[in-house]
Amino acid sequence: MPKAQTLEPRRRPTAGPARKTVERILASTAELLDDVGFDDLNTNLIAEHANVNVASVYKYFPNKYAVLTALADSMRDMQLELLSERLEAQGDWRGELGALLDAYVELFISRPGFATLAAVLASSPSLREIDQASLAAEARLIAERLVDYGIEEKRADREAMARVMLEAARGVLPLVRLAGPAGRKRLTRELRRMLEAYLAGYIEE
């Protein structure tokens, strides 16, 4: 297990060729996660797939865990952006929930490495803290929106509700990803019904 400090990148370029190199490294890592899995992933493979020399990888990241941490940060930002876009006042909480769930399913299925990384973060002791921080950030956004649904529980209670919803979705989404088109549709429908029933107990009581 890596030491905590080795999870941090050596550099964080924000623009120019260096930024593009880091983006290529992260994109390659995401694809390799799906192709070879976490255990067989290493910096040499990442460098080869990204078409850079391994020294370029080490210039920015001390090990594969640091690369995965940066990839997790990028995907967390993507999820938070998705939440912010979907959590808009539409006057129909069921429609909003459905739109958000559909977007999550699409992200989980189509984004390279997304599902695999989610599983790695949840199961790896050294990376679990990153996973929990991401879930907490998502839960805070959802908890704020629940007030607009008419749910007036304390903030801590609303965040707990959001965490339950997120964990329920995370439990089903891997099954959705592995199913064929028809099965995917059925599983998504049932997940939506479950989440709707859960929220309806607070909104329509």
C-alpha positions in Angstrom: 0.0 0.0 0.0 1.5 3.4 -1.0 2.1 6.1 1.6 -0.4 8.9 1.6 1.9 11.4 0.1 2.5 9.3 -3.0 -1.1 9.8 -4.0 -0.3 13.4 -4.9 1.0 14.3 -8.4 4.4 15.8 -8.7 3.2 18.6 -10.9 -0.2 20.0 -11.8 0.1 21.8 -15.2 -2.9 23.9 -16.1 -2.2 24.9 -19.7 0.0 24.2 -22.8 1.8 21.1 -24.0 2.3 19.9 -20.4 -1.4 19.9 -19.7 -2.1 18.0 -22.9 0.5 15.4 -21.9 -1.2 14.9 -18.5 -4.6 14.6 -20.2 -3.2 12.0 -22.6 -1.8 10.1 -19.6 -5.1 10.2 -17.8 -7.1 9.2 -20.9 -4.8 6.2 -21.5 -5.0 5.2 -17.9 -8.9 5.2 -18.1 -8.7 3.0 -21.2 -6.2 0.6 -19.7 -8.3 0.1 -16.6 -11.0 -1.4 -18.8 -8.5 -3.4 -20.9 -6.1 -4.9 -18.3 -7.6 -4.0 -14.9 -6.1 -2.4 -11.8 -3.7 -5.1 -10.8 -1.9 -5.3 -14.1 -1.9 -1.6 -14.6 1.6 0.0 -14.3 3.4 3.2 -15.4 5.2 1.4 -18.3 1.9 0.4 -19.8 0.5 3.9 -19.3 3.5 5.4 -21.0 3.3 3.0 -23.9 -0.5 3.5 -24.4 -0.1 7.3 -24.1 2.7 7.3 -26.6 5.1 9.1 -24.2 8.3 7.8 -22.5 8.0 6.6 -19.0 10.1 9.5 -17.8 7.2 11.8 -18.9 4.8 9.9 -16.7 7.2 10.1 -13.7 7.7 13.8 -14.4 4.1 14.3 -13.2 3.2 11.2 -11.2 5.3 9.2 -8.7 3.4 5.9 -9.3 0.2 4.5 -10.7 -1.8 5.4 -7.5 -1.1 9.1 -8.1 -2.3 8.7 -11.7 -5.5 7.1 -10.5 -5.9 9.8 -7.9 -5.7 12.5 -10.6 -8.1 10.5 -12.8 -10.5 10.2 -9.9 -10.3 13.9 -9.4 -11.1 14.5 -13.0 -14.1 12.1 -13.0 -15.4 13.6 -9.7 -15.4 17.0 -11.4 -17.3 15.5 -14.3 -19.9 14.0 -12.0 -20.3 17.3 -10.0 -20.7 19.2 -13.3 -23.3 16.6 -14.4 -25.2 17.0 -11.1 -25.1 20.8 -11.4 -26.5 20.7 -14.9 -29.3 18.2 -14.1 -30.4 19.6 -10.7 -32.4 22.5 -12.2 -35.8 23.7 -11.3 -38.2 21.9 -13.7 -41.3 21.7 -11.5 -41.2 18.0 -11.8 -38.9 16.1 -9.4 -39.6 12.8 -11.0 -38.6 14.0 -14.4 -35.5 15.6 -12.9 -34.6 12.4 -11.1 -35.1 10.4 -14.3 -32.9 12.8 -16.4 -30.2 12.6 -13.8 -30.3 8.8 -13.6 -30.2 8.5 -17.4 -27.1 10.8 -17.5 -25.4 8.7 -14.8 -26.1 5.5 -16.7 -24.7 7.0 -19.9 -21.6 8.2 -18.1 -21.1 4.8 -16.4 -21.5 2.9 -19.6 -19.8 5.0 -22.2 -17.0 6.8 -20.4 -13.8 4.7 -20.6 -12.5 3.5 -17.3 -15.4 5.2 -15.3 -17.0 2.0 -14.0 -13.7 0.2 -13.4 -12.3 3.2 -11.5 -15.4 3.4 -9.4 -14.9 -0.2 -8.4 -11.2 0.3 -7.7 -11.8 3.4 -5.5 -14.5 1.6 -3.5 -12.3 -1.5 -2.9 -8.8 -0.2 -2.5 -8.0 0.8 1.1 -5.4 3.3 -0.1 -7.9 5.0 -2.4 -11.1 4.7 -0.5 -10.8 8.1 1.1 -10.9 9.7 -2.3 -14.0 7.7 -3.1 -15.7 8.9 0.1 -14.8 12.5 -0.5 -16.3 12.4 -4.0 -19.5 10.8 -2.6 -19.7 13.4 0.1 -19.4 16.2 -2.4 -22.2 14.8 -4.6 -24.4 14.2 -1.6 -24.1 17.9 -0.6 -25.3 19.0 -4.0 -28.2 16.6 -3.9 -29.1 17.6 -0.3 -29.3 21.3 -1.3 -31.7 20.3 -4.1 -33.9 18.3 -1.8 -35.0 21.5 -0.1 -36.5 22.6 -3.4 -38.4 19.4 -3.5 -40.1 20.4 -0.2 -38.0 18.1 2.0 -37.2 20.2 5.1 -35.2 17.7 7.2 -32.0 18.9 8.8 -29.1 19.2 6.4 -27.3 16.2 7.9 -30.4 14.1 7.4 -30.8 15.3 3.8 -27.1 14.4 3.1 -27.8 11.0 4.6 -30.7 10.6 2.2 -28.6 11.6 -0.7 -25.9 9.1 0.3 -28.4 6.3 0.5 -29.6 7.2 -3.0 -26.1 7.4 -4.4 -25.0 4.1 -2.8 -28.2 2.4 -4.1 -27.4 3.6 -7.7 -23.8 2.5 -7.4 -24.9 -1.0 -6.4 -27.1 -1.4 -9.5 -25.1 0.5 -12.1 -22.5 -2.2 -12.6 -25.3 -4.7 -13.4 -26.7 -2.1 -15.8 -23.4 -1.9 -17.5 -23.0 -5.6 -18.0 -26.6 -6.1 -19.3 -27.7 -6.0 -22.9 -29.8 -3.2 -24.2 -33.1 -4.7 -23.1 -31.8 -5.7 -19.7 -30.2 -2.3 -19.2 -33.5 -0.6 -19.8 -35.3 -2.9 -17.3 -32.7 -2.4 -14.6 -32.6 1.3 -15.1 -36.4 1.4 -14.9 -36.4 -0.5 -11.7 -33.7 1.6 -10.1 -35.7 4.7 -11.0 -38.8 3.2 -9.4 -36.9 2.4 -6.2 -35.4 5.9 -5.9 -38.8 7.6 -6.7 -40.5 5.5 -4.1 -37.8 6.5 -1.5 -38.2 10.2 -2.3 -41.9 10.1 -2.5 -42.1 9.0 1.1 -40.7 12.4 2.1 -42.2 14.6 -0.6 -45.7 13.3 -0.7 -46.3 12.3 2.9 
